[in-house]
């Protein structure tokens, strides 16, 4: 198990008013951060203040209020570029979240570049958001989809297979930085370097990594990177797409309407350069201000410390769950991200989650939007505990104790 990091979650918990909530008269142990994270007071206050005193529509007004709102919105873009290690703010497109960002790439870069007979390379551990859009693109284009396999019990990606598959020169390689189900942390820089060697474009799903561990897209060497605000202590309804400038500039628009146009006549239109080309209509202005505050907060805490803390809790939970008879833990035996997914034979995951809920513990149950992976692992449903900077070792112990009690109740062992 990893050593305990220096971050003090007990001190940080005061920043998150949600943690005062109770379930059934018990203090909540919120262990569902892979689905969405809670918001610190700084983010809540920024959303409130901007809504109450600074809101106006952006980019379209000459009046001072619009100019102020535009300045705040574009400041959030600059902050996002800094947060992700992009070379310039114009490389950042605001989206509604990871899912929309992937669909944007599919329907612009993918529609332009994928041809009949091409291969789109994914991995077996992808979330449906990074699977279904590519499957649909392949169907439309007459392309095929190949998958880098995971090793036994989902312990890792098969890197030898990845090298062989990339050497076959697929058109694109899209994969998760961190698996939302297995806790596998992909060697992104290594895989992107290999993809570049064979001329393969890369798309990184950073939904589970941005805001949880340090991310620098320039160092990773990826072509596209996507993430969601709500999984990194920010608001829902906003996410980020990073794209290399030369790729964004060559991509056609996806959605059409106001703001993204340069000139319109009754017979046609021309379009603005990125990122405006990809931000049709009124954007998530308030949410951008809140996401800015979230990034400031996370950097103030320190992403290396957050990563070490969450990974420590993940290792602690995995080790403790493996000691319970009948519990099968998926993913790495060693280093993992701050989440752990597990299955109990003949006990439905919903029953385990309901049992834990009665004890004030919130865990995820189901297929985690990874149905093909769960079927491959022989567990159509499973439970997941996922951790963030405000979770404690005591909460991990509460979660494990609830599962131990549930297993005993349902199996008699």
C-alpha positions as CSV (number, residue, x, y, z in Angstrom):
1,X,0.0,0.0,0.0
2,X,1.2,3.5,-0.8
3,X,2.4,5.8,2.0
4,X,0.0,8.2,3.5
5,X,0.4,11.6,1.8
6,X,0.7,15.0,3.4
7,X,-2.7,16.4,2.4
8,X,-5.0,16.9,5.4
9,X,-8.6,16.1,4.3
10,X,-10.0,16.9,7.8
11,X,-8.9,20.5,7.3
12,X,-10.2,20.7,3.7
13,X,-13.6,19.2,4.6
14,X,-14.7,22.6,6.1
15,X,-14.6,24.0,2.6
16,X,-17.3,21.6,1.4
17,X,-20.7,22.3,3.0
18,X,-22.3,19.2,1.3
19,X,-20.3,17.1,3.7
20,X,-22.6,18.3,6.5
21,X,-25.5,16.3,4.9
22,X,-26.8,13.2,6.7
23,X,-28.3,10.0,5.3
24,X,-30.7,8.3,7.7
25,X,-29.4,10.4,10.6
26,X,-25.8,9.5,9.9
27,X,-23.1,11.7,8.5
28,X,-22.6,11.0,4.8
29,X,-19.5,9.2,3.6
30,X,-19.6,10.4,0.0
31,X,-17.7,7.8,-2.0
32,X,-19.1,8.4,-5.4
33,X,-16.7,11.0,-6.7
34,X,-16.1,9.1,-10.0
35,X,-19.7,10.1,-10.9
36,X,-19.4,13.7,-9.7
37,X,-17.5,15.7,-7.1
38,X,-18.7,18.1,-4.5
39,X,-18.1,21.8,-4.7
40,X,-16.1,24.0,-2.3
41,X,-17.4,27.2,-0.8
42,X,-15.2,29.2,-3.2
43,X,-16.9,27.7,-6.2
44,X,-20.4,28.1,-4.7
45,X,-19.7,31.7,-3.8
46,X,-18.3,32.5,-7.2
47,X,-21.4,31.1,-8.9
48,X,-23.6,33.1,-6.6
49,X,-21.7,36.3,-6.9
50,X,-21.4,36.2,-10.7
51,X,-25.1,35.4,-11.1
52,X,-26.2,38.1,-8.7
53,X,-23.9,41.0,-9.7
54,X,-21.9,40.2,-12.9
55,X,-24.1,38.3,-15.3
56,X,-24.7,39.5,-18.9
57,X,-24.4,37.8,-22.2
58,X,-20.9,37.7,-23.6
59,X,-19.1,38.8,-26.8
60,X,-22.2,40.6,-28.2
61,X,-22.6,43.8,-26.3
62,X,-20.9,47.1,-26.3
63,X,-22.2,48.0,-22.8
64,X,-19.9,47.6,-19.8
65,X,-21.8,44.7,-18.3
66,X,-21.3,42.6,-21.4
67,X,-17.7,43.5,-21.5
68,X,-17.2,42.5,-17.9
69,X,-18.9,39.2,-18.4
70,X,-16.8,38.6,-21.6
71,X,-13.7,39.3,-19.7
72,X,-14.6,36.8,-17.0
73,X,-15.5,34.2,-19.6
74,X,-12.3,34.6,-21.5
75,X,-10.3,34.7,-18.3
76,X,-11.7,31.2,-17.5
77,X,-10.5,30.0,-20.9
78,X,-7.0,31.4,-20.2
79,X,-7.1,29.7,-16.8
80,X,-8.1,26.4,-18.4
81,X,-5.2,26.6,-20.8
82,X,-2.9,27.1,-17.9
83,X,-4.5,24.4,-15.8
84,X,-4.1,21.8,-18.6
85,X,-0.7,23.0,-19.9
86,X,-1.9,24.2,-23.3
87,X,0.3,26.6,-25.1
88,X,-2.4,29.2,-25.8
89,X,-6.0,29.9,-24.8
90,X,-7.3,29.4,-28.3
91,X,-6.5,25.7,-28.0
92,X,-9.4,25.4,-25.4
93,X,-13.0,25.0,-26.5
94,X,-15.7,25.1,-23.8
95,X,-18.3,22.3,-24.1
96,X,-21.0,20.9,-21.9
97,X,-18.7,18.2,-20.7
98,X,-16.6,15.2,-21.7
99,X,-19.4,13.6,-23.7
100,X,-20.0,16.6,-25.8
101,X,-16.3,17.2,-26.3
102,X,-15.8,13.7,-27.7
103,X,-18.9,14.1,-29.9
104,X,-17.5,17.3,-31.2
105,X,-14.2,15.6,-32.3
106,X,-16.2,12.7,-33.8
107,X,-18.4,15.0,-35.8
108,X,-15.7,17.3,-37.0
109,X,-12.3,15.7,-37.2
110,X,-13.8,12.2,-37.5
111,X,-16.2,13.1,-40.2
112,X,-13.4,14.8,-42.2
113,X,-10.7,12.2,-41.8
114,X,-12.2,8.7,-41.2
115,X,-12.7,6.9,-44.5
116,X,-14.1,3.5,-45.4
117,X,-11.8,0.7,-44.4
118,X,-10.0,2.8,-41.7
119,X,-9.5,1.5,-38.2
120,X,-10.5,3.4,-35.1
121,X,-8.5,2.1,-32.1
122,X,-10.0,2.2,-28.6
123,X,-9.4,0.1,-25.5
124,X,-11.6,-2.4,-23.8
125,X,-11.9,-0.2,-20.7
126,X,-13.6,2.8,-22.3
127,X,-16.7,4.6,-20.9
128,X,-19.6,4.6,-23.2
129,X,-18.9,8.2,-23.9
130,X,-15.7,7.3,-25.5
131,X,-17.1,4.2,-27.2
132,X,-20.6,4.7,-28.6
133,X,-19.7,7.9,-30.6
134,X,-16.8,6.1,-32.3
135,X,-18.9,3.0,-33.0
136,X,-21.5,5.2,-34.7
137,X,-18.9,7.0,-36.7
138,X,-17.4,3.7,-37.9
139,X,-20.9,2.5,-38.9
140,X,-21.5,5.7,-40.9
141,X,-18.1,5.7,-42.5
142,X,-17.7,1.9,-43.2
143,X,-14.7,1.9,-40.8
144,X,-13.9,-0.8,-38.2
145,X,-13.2,-0.5,-34.5
146,X,-10.3,-2.4,-32.8
147,X,-9.6,-2.6,-29.1
148,X,-6.5,-2.7,-27.0
149,X,-7.3,-5.5,-24.5
150,X,-7.0,-5.3,-20.8
151,X,-5.0,-8.0,-18.9
152,X,-6.5,-10.5,-16.5
153,X,-9.0,-9.0,-14.0
154,X,-8.6,-5.6,-15.7
155,X,-5.2,-5.1,-14.0
156,X,-3.7,-3.0,-16.9
157,X,-3.7,-2.3,-20.6
158,X,-1.9,-4.9,-22.7
159,X,0.9,-2.6,-23.9
160,X,2.4,-5.2,-26.2
161,X,-1.0,-5.4,-28.0
162,X,-1.2,-1.6,-28.1
163,X,2.1,-1.5,-29.9
164,X,1.1,-4.1,-32.4
165,X,-2.3,-2.4,-33.0
166,X,-0.7,1.1,-33.4
167,X,1.9,-0.3,-35.8
168,X,-1.0,-1.2,-38.1
169,X,-1.6,2.6,-38.4
170,X,-5.2,3.1,-37.3
171,X,-6.7,6.5,-38.2
172,X,-7.1,7.4,-34.5
173,X,-6.5,6.1,-31.0
174,X,-8.9,7.3,-28.3
175,X,-8.5,6.1,-24.7
176,X,-9.1,7.0,-21.1
177,X,-6.3,8.5,-19.0
178,X,-7.8,6.9,-16.0
179,X,-10.4,4.1,-16.2
180,X,-13.6,5.0,-14.4
181,X,-14.1,1.3,-13.6
182,X,-10.7,-0.3,-13.1
183,X,-8.6,2.6,-11.6
184,X,-6.0,1.9,-14.3
185,X,-3.8,4.9,-15.0
186,X,-2.8,4.7,-18.6
187,X,0.9,5.6,-19.6
188,X,-0.4,8.4,-21.7
189,X,2.9,10.0,-22.7
190,X,4.3,6.6,-23.8
191,X,1.2,5.7,-25.8
192,X,1.0,9.2,-27.5
193,X,4.6,9.0,-28.4
194,X,4.1,5.6,-30.0
195,X,1.0,6.9,-31.8
196,X,3.0,9.8,-33.2
197,X,5.6,7.5,-34.5
198,X,3.0,5.8,-36.7
199,X,1.1,9.0,-37.6
200,X,-1.9,8.2,-35.4
201,X,-4.1,11.0,-34.0
202,X,-4.8,10.7,-30.2
203,X,-7.9,11.6,-28.2
204,X,-7.5,11.4,-24.4
205,X,-10.6,11.0,-22.1
206,X,-9.5,12.9,-19.1
207,X,-12.8,12.8,-17.2
208,X,-11.3,10.9,-14.3
209,X,-7.8,12.5,-14.4
210,X,-8.3,16.3,-14.7
211,X,-8.6,17.8,-11.3
212,X,-7.5,14.5,-9.7
213,X,-3.8,14.4,-10.8
214,X,-1.5,16.8,-12.6
215,X,-2.3,17.1,-16.3
216,X,0.0,18.8,-18.9
217,X,-1.3,18.2,-22.4
218,X,2.0,19.5,-23.9
219,X,4.0,17.0,-21.9
220,X,1.6,14.2,-22.6
221,X,1.9,14.9,-26.4
222,X,-1.8,14.3,-27.2
223,X,-3.7,15.8,-30.0
224,X,-7.0,16.1,-28.2
225,X,-7.9,16.0,-24.4
226,X,-11.4,16.2,-23.0
227,X,-12.7,16.6,-19.4
228,X,-15.7,17.7,-17.3
229,X,-16.0,20.5,-14.8
230,X,-18.3,18.6,-12.4
231,X,-15.7,15.9,-11.9
232,X,-13.1,18.4,-10.8
233,X,-15.0,20.4,-8.0
234,X,-16.7,22.6,-10.6
235,X,-20.2,23.1,-11.9
236,X,-22.2,20.8,-14.1
237,X,-22.9,21.8,-17.7
238,X,-19.4,22.8,-18.6
239,X,-16.3,20.9,-19.9
240,X,-13.1,21.4,-21.8
241,X,-11.8,20.3,-25.1
242,X,-8.1,20.9,-25.8
243,X,-7.0,20.5,-29.4
244,X,-3.8,21.2,-31.1
245,X,-4.2,24.5,-33.0
246,X,-3.5,23.1,-36.5
247,X,-6.1,20.4,-36.0
248,X,-8.8,22.8,-34.6
249,X,-8.1,25.3,-37.5
250,X,-8.7,22.6,-40.1
251,X,-11.9,21.2,-38.5
252,X,-15.3,22.3,-39.8
253,X,-18.1,23.5,-37.4
254,X,-20.4,21.0,-35.8
255,X,-23.2,23.2,-34.5
256,X,-24.4,26.3,-36.3
257,X,-26.0,29.5,-35.1
258,X,-25.1,32.7,-33.4
259,X,-21.6,33.7,-32.3
260,X,-19.7,31.1,-34.4
261,X,-20.2,33.0,-37.7
262,X,-18.1,35.6,-39.4
263,X,-20.5,36.7,-42.1
264,X,-24.0,35.5,-43.0
265,X,-26.0,36.1,-46.2
266,X,-29.3,34.6,-47.4
267,X,-27.3,32.1,-49.3
268,X,-24.6,31.0,-46.9
269,X,-22.2,31.8,-44.1
270,X,-18.5,31.9,-43.2
271,X,-17.2,30.9,-39.8
272,X,-15.0,32.4,-37.2
273,X,-11.6,30.7,-36.3
274,X,-11.4,28.4,-33.3
275,X,-12.4,28.3,-30.5
276,X,-15.4,30.5,-31.4
277,X,-16.2,28.3,-34.4
278,X,-17.1,25.5,-32.0
279,X,-19.1,27.5,-29.5
280,X,-22.4,28.2,-31.2
281,X,-25.1,30.1,-29.2
282,X,-25.0,31.5,-25.7
283,X,-22.3,29.6,-23.8
284,X,-22.2,28.4,-20.1
285,X,-21.1,31.8,-18.9
286,X,-21.9,31.4,-15.2
287,X,-20.4,27.9,-15.2
288,X,-17.2,29.1,-16.8
289,X,-16.8,31.5,-13.8
290,X,-17.4,28.7,-11.4
291,X,-14.9,26.4,-13.2
292,X,-12.3,29.2,-13.0
293,X,-12.8,29.2,-9.2
294,X,-12.6,25.4,-9.1
295,X,-9.3,25.4,-10.9
296,X,-7.9,28.1,-8.6
297,X,-9.0,26.0,-5.6
298,X,-7.4,22.8,-6.8
299,X,-4.1,24.4,-7.7
300,X,-4.1,26.0,-4.2
301,X,-4.5,22.6,-2.6
302,X,-2.0,21.1,-5.0
303,X,-2.7,18.4,-7.6
304,X,0.3,16.2,-6.7
305,X,-1.0,16.1,-3.1
306,X,-4.6,15.4,-4.3
307,X,-3.3,12.6,-6.5
308,X,-1.2,11.0,-3.8
309,X,-4.1,11.2,-1.3
310,X,-6.7,9.7,-3.6
311,X,-4.4,6.9,-4.7
312,X,-3.6,6.1,-1.1
313,X,-7.3,5.8,-0.3
314,X,-7.8,3.7,-3.4
315,X,-5.1,1.3,-2.4
316,X,-6.4,1.2,1.2
317,X,-9.9,0.3,0.0
318,X,-8.7,-2.3,-2.4
319,X,-6.6,-4.1,0.1
320,X,-9.4,-4.1,2.8
321,X,-12.0,-5.3,0.3
322,X,-9.8,-8.2,-0.8
323,X,-9.8,-9.5,2.7
324,X,-13.6,-10.0,2.6
325,X,-14.5,-13.5,1.6
326,X,-16.5,-13.5,-1.7
327,X,-15.5,-10.0,-2.8
328,X,-13.7,-9.8,-6.1
329,X,-11.8,-6.5,-6.7
330,X,-11.1,-5.4,-10.2
331,X,-8.1,-3.5,-11.5
332,X,-4.4,-3.2,-10.5
333,X,-3.0,-5.1,-7.6
334,X,-0.5,-2.2,-7.0
335,X,-0.6,1.4,-8.1
336,X,-4.1,2.6,-9.0
337,X,-6.2,5.7,-9.2
338,X,-8.4,6.7,-6.3
339,X,-11.2,4.3,-7.0
340,X,-12.0,0.6,-6.6
341,X,-14.7,-1.5,-8.2
342,X,-15.8,-4.8,-6.8
343,X,-18.3,-7.6,-7.3
344,X,-19.8,-10.2,-4.9
345,X,-21.0,-13.4,-6.6
346,X,-24.8,-14.0,-6.3
347,X,-25.3,-10.6,-4.6
348,X,-26.6,-7.8,-6.9
349,X,-24.6,-4.6,-6.7
350,X,-27.8,-2.6,-6.1
351,X,-28.4,-4.6,-2.9
352,X,-24.9,-3.8,-1.7
353,X,-25.3,-0.1,-2.5
354,X,-28.7,0.1,-0.8
355,X,-27.3,-1.7,2.3
356,X,-24.4,0.8,2.4
357,X,-26.8,3.7,1.9
358,X,-28.7,2.7,5.1
359,X,-25.4,3.1,6.9
360,X,-24.7,6.6,5.5
361,X,-22.3,5.4,2.8
362,X,-22.8,6.6,-0.8
363,X,-21.3,4.2,-3.4
364,X,-22.0,3.6,-7.1
365,X,-23.7,0.5,-8.3
366,X,-24.3,-0.8,-11.9
367,X,-22.2,-1.2,-15.0
368,X,-20.6,2.2,-14.7
369,X,-21.3,3.0,-18.4
370,X,-18.8,0.2,-19.3
371,X,-21.1,-2.6,-20.2
372,X,-18.7,-4.4,-22.6
373,X,-15.9,-4.4,-20.0
374,X,-18.2,-5.6,-17.2
375,X,-19.3,-8.5,-19.4
376,X,-15.7,-9.4,-20.3
377,X,-14.9,-9.4,-16.6
378,X,-17.9,-11.7,-15.9
379,X,-19.7,-9.1,-13.7
380,X,-22.7,-7.4,-15.3
381,X,-23.1,-5.3,-12.2
382,X,-20.6,-4.1,-9.6
383,X,-20.1,-1.5,-6.9
384,X,-17.6,1.3,-7.0
385,X,-16.0,3.4,-4.3
386,X,-14.3,6.5,-5.6
387,X,-12.4,9.1,-3.6
388,X,-11.5,12.8,-3.7
389,X,-9.4,15.3,-1.7
390,X,-12.0,15.6,1.2
391,X,-12.4,11.8,1.8
392,X,-10.7,10.3,4.9
393,X,-9.3,6.9,5.9
394,X,-12.2,6.7,8.4
395,X,-14.7,7.0,5.5
396,X,-12.9,4.2,3.7
397,X,-13.2,2.1,6.8
398,X,-16.9,2.9,7.1
399,X,-17.4,1.9,3.4
400,X,-15.5,-1.4,3.8
401,X,-17.4,-2.2,7.0
402,X,-20.7,-1.6,5.3
403,X,-19.8,-4.0,2.5
404,X,-18.5,-6.6,4.9
405,X,-21.7,-6.4,6.8
406,X,-23.7,-6.6,3.6
407,X,-21.8,-9.7,2.4
408,X,-22.5,-11.4,5.7
409,X,-26.2,-10.5,5.5
410,X,-26.8,-11.7,2.0
411,X,-24.5,-14.7,1.9
412,X,-24.4,-15.8,5.5
413,X,-20.6,-16.0,5.4
